[in-house]
Amino acid sequence: MKINGKLADKLLEIVNTKCVGDVHLRSRYGDDFNLKSRMMQYIAIAAMADEHGDELELFCDCKEDEKHFIEFFMENPEIL
């Protein structure tokens, strides 16, 4: 998932205001960024902006949180 600053703000707004459970970004190398942690949010944004950002996958612990991201990705298909 490659992302720019404006879209990163939108993604984090979803995590911070709409999601009930934990939301993780995971890399194929085993890195796991829990986006509910403010510190991890900064690290994850840097990872998404990096050249390997397109290798990250988003996971939600709570099934109902997934709908927020489905809407987000439908509105912003360029980050997929």
Secondary structure as GFF3:
##gff-version 3
##sequence-region A 1 80
A	DSSP	alpha_helix	5	17	.	.	.	ID=ss1
A	DSSP	beta_strand	23	26	.	.	.	ID=ss2
A	DSSP	beta_strand	32	34	.	.	.	ID=ss3
A	DSSP	alpha_helix	38	49	.	.	.	ID=ss4
A	DSSP	three_ten_helix	53	55	.	.	.	ID=ss5
A	DSSP	beta_strand	57	60	.	.	.	ID=ss6
A	DSSP	three_ten_helix	63	65	.	.	.	ID=ss7
A	DSSP	alpha_helix	66	75	.	.	.	ID=ss8
A	DSSP	three_ten_helix	77	79	.	.	.	ID=ss9
###
